[in-house]
Amino acid sequence: MSAYCLATYRSFDEKADFHKKATSIAVGLTVGSWTELPEAQKAQMEKHLGKVISVEVHEPAPGEAASSRYADITIAYPDVNFSRDIPALLVTVFGKLSMDGKIRLIDLSFSSDFLSGFSGPKFGMQGVRDLLGVHDRPLLMSIFKSVVGYELLALREQFYLQAAGGVDLIKDDEILFENPLTPLEKRIEICLEAAEQATQLTGQKLLYAVNLTGSTSKLAAQAKKAIAAGANALLFNVLAYGFDVLHELSSDPEITIPIMAHPALAGATYPSPHYGISPSVLLGKLMRLAGADLVLFPSPYGSVVMPREENLAIKHVLLTKNLHQDYAYNASSDAILKLAASFPVPSAGIHPGLVPHILRDFGSDVIVNAGGGIHGHRMGTIAGGHAFRQAIDATLQGISLRDYAQTHPELQSAIDTWGTPE
Amino acid sequence: MSAYCLATYRSFDEKADFHKKATSIAVGLTVGSWTELPEAQKAQMEKHLGKVISVEVHEPAPGEAASSRYADITIAYPDVNFSRDIPALLVTVFGKLSMDGKIRLIDLSFSSDFLSGFSGPKFGMQGVRDLLGVHDRPLLMSIFKSVVGYELLALREQFYLQAAGGVDLIKDDEILFENPLTPLEKRIEICLEAAEQATQLTGQKLLYAVNLTGSTSKLAAQAKKAIAAGANALLFNVLAYGFDVLHELSSDPEITIPIMAHPALAGATYPSPHYGISPSVLLGKLMRLAGADLVLFPSPYGSVVMPREENLAIKHVLLTKNLHQDYAYNASSDAILKLAASFPVPSAGIHPGLVPHILRDFGSDVIVNAGGGIHGHRMGTIAGGHAFRQAIDATLQGISLRDYAQTHPELQSAIDTWGTPE
């Protein structure tokens, strides 16, 4: 019995016959031609032929522009046509098709067979919580304020102030590459020394995600160098290197620390309504499939905005227990494969007043990630961390931030600065 | 003296202060903050600071929508901030920024220093011509009709018919991955045997670009396996793997055959006017920088359409002698670095009647690439190749296709089928 991976597209066209278009995709991206084949050959080629699963046409409502006419088309692609890697799947389902008019890849479903080539996140959400020993609350992460051009001691000071405020994770800036001022191994040494110092104050553990950069073929060696220097997490600009590179890194048994996926360059692909790949595929399913333990994506709250429903779709696919959808032609499969959940990290524009909104949208399985909302606190960076932890505590206890702030001056000051949109 | 790479963006906003936005990009994507720095520190950080080179605001004309207001903003990024690799450059100039509203990366210029990390195409246009021994005309390439699910003998027959018609290059389908029916080494063996047979008829040499697929870390070994099996060219789905992977493959001294870059997935990034990366950067400058000897891109002639001016922009950056623009702050540099030209291959929807248009737009330095325009010829695939060669000959001799067709029945038949838009 053949298995299939499914791709769903949103295709815009004022007058196309979308059913015909669906058939042309199913045939064109698999066996190439069908109706003119002799019957004997059809029998032989059947297992390679794509299938049209559904075509939902959305005619424009009265008053809507004709250009808003679209159809959601789902095609099943036989696994037998492509190898068990993300480049092969993407080139099959959206290689040539991506260039064929107004069309957007809005969903992907993987067969059990395809999924069997992927072990997923090595740590995942649970593993990251285990490393930190924190299971009862959302985690707090912070981002360096300025790093390019700064020396080790400046980085150390920034790091210490963030850590001392009670954050659980600190990430490098994604634009910090290998450089003579703060080279990888020295950076790890001095930052983890600062982490140790902060731990004496806070009693907390901390993960520092150091930026993994350089030539593709040297990334694994660079990661192992970082691990040898004591690194306990990696940051990786996945889209600058490709999902397969993340997959190979996350599958490497010698890379024994969590990998945090940064969404740099994702905005070149997801924001247009007519083109590209939806965020839940690009920053959701593919990141988890490729083995990201933590995934950053633009939050719906701040300056770099993604609509809330798209955020929730990312969250769903990072956390859901069943990241596959078997499609066996004329049959169904109940095989279940599970990949560890990836920790969702909605980012950008986050301040303490937004914490109740983040927890309402994400529950406790989220990392609250802040930059300016910590460094820009009027009472200093340490107080910035405290204000966030207080906002998290208040929300978990069901107390309004304004009430809690009456006895917590750091939170009060944050609310005075940035407000709380309740 | 510092050197800089330049990025130009088209930023859309109904009322933004674009000059302020430009400054915020130049500072935010480099040193992080500037105005609040002490003067002593400014002196030290100056060499890491991005510079606003130009801001050209385009106000909507009367009657145009306010949403059409945009500015073209050019920022210079100090080379000292990033390593000499494409991921570092792209993450710096369009990592976070890609997610910040309606903004599109429309140009990139590389400093001599950055370019010094790249040796460019190993063969380039001239090297490909030398391999084929053809210097006096545009080349002709053809694409298999159907490959997925077919066996070796069927591929061999398709190959022979294409080759016997006088094409110079044949490429694998980009969706043909490693598979049991037509595995890489067997495919090379049987196709090159067919090429040899055709050469006895045509007296021509031929390059067969075999699709390089699989896990990223094994691509170089796979390429060498292909070369050992006799392969004389490679096809590569660059965007599914990342530009750095192409760069590493093209720089590998043991990969001694030309690499043809396929644009699969490019449509996820270039078509929107408001987001993404322009074709001349994505399929032009970055492909050449990464070392593609031949570059396929959607033609402006056929079904998968790209506007003609964007095609000409790709052509320009693939062929121009000077692929760099030095920007030394308060100084100019006359250093000149040259990368070999990449052969432009406008593709999709090409039939013989379009040859005069292709040659008018591209001159002789182009590869005419056809699929259905060869296989769909009423007199057969061999005649399909002949019709194209006749169209090329006629155009080079300044004879109209209709006149030439009077004594060339294959061309006449092609014109009868597809017309000639003269």
Boltz contact constraints between the chains, C-beta under 6 A:
constraints:
  - contact:
      token1: [A, 30]
      token2: [B, 148]
      max_distance: 6.0
  - contact:
      token1: [A, 31]
      token2: [B, 146]
      max_distance: 6.0
  - contact:
      token1: [A, 31]
      token2: [B, 148]
      max_distance: 6.0
  - contact:
      token1: [A, 31]
      token2: [B, 149]
      max_distance: 6.0
  - contact:
      token1: [A, 32]
      token2: [B, 146]
      max_distance: 6.0
  - contact:
      token1: [A, 33]
      token2: [B, 146]
      max_distance: 6.0
  - contact:
      token1: [A, 45]
      token2: [B, 149]
      max_distance: 6.0
  - contact:
      token1: [A, 48]
      token2: [B, 148]
      max_distance: 6.0
  - contact:
      token1: [A, 48]
      token2: [B, 149]
      max_distance: 6.0
  - contact:
      token1: [A, 81]
      token2: [B, 148]
      max_distance: 6.0
  - contact:
      token1: [A, 82]
      token2: [B, 177]
      max_distance: 6.0
  - contact:
      token1: [A, 83]
      token2: [B, 177]
      max_distance: 6.0
  - contact:
      token1: [A, 83]
      token2: [B, 178]
      max_distance: 6.0
  - contact:
      token1: [A, 85]
      token2: [B, 215]
      max_distance: 6.0
  - contact:
      token1: [A, 87]
      token2: [B, 240]
      max_distance: 6.0
  - contact:
      token1: [A, 87]
      token2: [B, 241]
      max_distance: 6.0
  - contact:
      token1: [A, 88]
      token2: [B, 177]
      max_distance: 6.0
  - contact:
      token1: [A, 90]
      token2: [B, 240]
      max_distance: 6.0
  - contact:
      token1: [A, 91]
      token2: [B, 174]
      max_distance: 6.0
  - contact:
      token1: [A, 91]
      token2: [B, 237]
      max_distance: 6.0
  - contact:
      token1: [A, 91]
      token2: [B, 240]
      max_distance: 6.0
  - contact:
      token1: [A, 91]
      token2: [B, 264]
      max_distance: 6.0
  - contact:
      token1: [A, 92]
      token2: [B, 175]
      max_distance: 6.0
  - contact:
      token1: [A, 95]
      token2: [B, 174]
      max_distance: 6.0
  - contact:
      token1: [A, 95]
      token2: [B, 264]
      max_distance: 6.0
  - contact:
      token1: [A, 95]
      token2: [B, 265]
      max_distance: 6.0
  - contact:
      token1: [A, 98]
      token2: [B, 265]
      max_distance: 6.0
  - contact:
      token1: [A, 98]
      token2: [B, 267]
      max_distance: 6.0
  - contact:
      token1: [A, 98]
      token2: [B, 268]
      max_distance: 6.0
  - contact:
      token1: [A, 99]
      token2: [B, 267]
      max_distance: 6.0
  - contact:
      token1: [A, 99]
      token2: [B, 298]
      max_distance: 6.0
  - contact:
      token1: [A, 99]
      token2: [B, 304]
      max_distance: 6.0
  - contact:
      token1: [A, 100]
      token2: [B, 304]
      max_distance: 6.0
  - contact:
      token1: [A, 146]
      token2: [B, 31]
      max_distance: 6.0
  - contact:
      token1: [A, 146]
      token2: [B, 32]
      max_distance: 6.0
  - contact:
      token1: [A, 146]
      token2: [B, 33]
      max_distance: 6.0
  - contact:
      token1: [A, 148]
      token2: [B, 30]
      max_distance: 6.0
  - contact:
      token1: [A, 148]
      token2: [B, 31]
      max_distance: 6.0
  - contact:
      token1: [A, 148]
      token2: [B, 48]
      max_distance: 6.0
  - contact:
      token1: [A, 148]
      token2: [B, 81]
      max_distance: 6.0
  - contact:
      token1: [A, 149]
      token2: [B, 31]
      max_distance: 6.0
  - contact:
      token1: [A, 149]
      token2: [B, 45]
      max_distance: 6.0
  - contact:
      token1: [A, 149]
      token2: [B, 48]
      max_distance: 6.0
  - contact:
      token1: [A, 174]
      token2: [B, 91]
      max_distance: 6.0
  - contact:
      token1: [A, 174]
      token2: [B, 95]
      max_distance: 6.0
  - contact:
      token1: [A, 175]
      token2: [B, 92]
      max_distance: 6.0
  - contact:
      token1: [A, 177]
      token2: [B, 82]
      max_distance: 6.0
  - contact:
      token1: [A, 177]
      token2: [B, 83]
      max_distance: 6.0
  - contact:
      token1: [A, 177]
      token2: [B, 88]
      max_distance: 6.0
  - contact:
      token1: [A, 178]
      token2: [B, 83]
      max_distance: 6.0
  - contact:
      token1: [A, 215]
      token2: [B, 85]
      max_distance: 6.0
  - contact:
      token1: [A, 216]
      token2: [B, 244]
      max_distance: 6.0
  - contact:
      token1: [A, 216]
      token2: [B, 245]
      max_distance: 6.0
  - contact:
      token1: [A, 216]
      token2: [B, 248]
      max_distance: 6.0
  - contact:
      token1: [A, 217]
      token2: [B, 248]
      max_distance: 6.0
  - contact:
      token1: [A, 237]
      token2: [B, 91]
      max_distance: 6.0
  - contact:
      token1: [A, 240]
      token2: [B, 87]
      max_distance: 6.0
  - contact:
      token1: [A, 240]
      token2: [B, 90]
      max_distance: 6.0
  - contact:
      token1: [A, 240]
      token2: [B, 91]
      max_distance: 6.0
  - contact:
      token1: [A, 241]
      token2: [B, 87]
      max_distance: 6.0
  - contact:
      token1: [A, 241]
      token2: [B, 242]
      max_distance: 6.0
  - contact:
      token1: [A, 242]
      token2: [B, 241]
      max_distance: 6.0
  - contact:
      token1: [A, 242]
      token2: [B, 242]
      max_distance: 6.0
  - contact:
      token1: [A, 244]
      token2: [B, 216]
      max_distance: 6.0
  - contact:
      token1: [A, 245]
      token2: [B, 216]
      max_distance: 6.0
  - contact:
      token1: [A, 248]
      token2: [B, 216]
      max_distance: 6.0
  - contact:
      token1: [A, 248]
      token2: [B, 217]
      max_distance: 6.0
  - contact:
      token1: [A, 264]
      token2: [B, 91]
      max_distance: 6.0
  - contact:
      token1: [A, 264]
      token2: [B, 95]
      max_distance: 6.0
  - contact:
      token1: [A, 265]
      token2: [B, 95]
      max_distance: 6.0
  - contact:
      token1: [A, 265]
      token2: [B, 98]
      max_distance: 6.0
  - contact:
      token1: [A, 267]
      token2: [B, 98]
      max_distance: 6.0
  - contact:
      token1: [A, 267]
      token2: [B, 99]
      max_distance: 6.0
  - contact:
      token1: [A, 268]
      token2: [B, 98]
      max_distance: 6.0
  - contact:
      token1: [A, 268]
      token2: [B, 269]
      max_distance: 6.0
  - contact:
      token1: [A, 268]
      token2: [B, 276]
      max_distance: 6.0
  - contact:
      token1: [A, 268]
      token2: [B, 277]
      max_distance: 6.0
  - contact:
      token1: [A, 269]
      token2: [B, 268]
      max_distance: 6.0
  - contact:
      token1: [A, 269]
      token2: [B, 269]
      max_distance: 6.0
  - contact:
      token1: [A, 271]
      token2: [B, 275]
      max_distance: 6.0
  - contact:
      token1: [A, 272]
      token2: [B, 272]
      max_distance: 6.0
  - contact:
      token1: [A, 272]
      token2: [B, 275]
      max_distance: 6.0
  - contact:
      token1: [A, 275]
      token2: [B, 271]
      max_distance: 6.0
  - contact:
      token1: [A, 275]
      token2: [B, 272]
      max_distance: 6.0
  - contact:
      token1: [A, 276]
      token2: [B, 268]
      max_distance: 6.0
  - contact:
      token1: [A, 277]
      token2: [B, 268]
      max_distance: 6.0
  - contact:
      token1: [A, 298]
      token2: [B, 99]
      max_distance: 6.0
  - contact:
      token1: [A, 304]
      token2: [B, 99]
      max_distance: 6.0
  - contact:
      token1: [A, 304]
      token2: [B, 100]
      max_distance: 6.0
